C-alpha cells in the first residue's frame, strides 16, 4: 500500500479521474468532499461513463445522417 493516496473531488470530470488513475496506476480513487470520504470511483465506473458518452455520440451521428 501507499502512504500518499491520490484523491478526486465530485466536480472532477471522468477524463481527469481517468488520467489520475493512469498516472498513479490505481484502479480505485477515493472521492473527497470537504475533506471527508464521499465515495470511491472505480475503473469500471470510468469505462461505463465513457461507453455512455460514445453511445450518445453514436446516436447523434446516426440521427444527423438520417436527417440528411
Protein Blocks (a to p, Z undefined) as FASTA:
>chain_A
ZZbdcdddfklcfklmmmmmmmnopabdcddeehiafbdcdfklmmmmmmmmmmmmmmmm
mmmmmmZZ
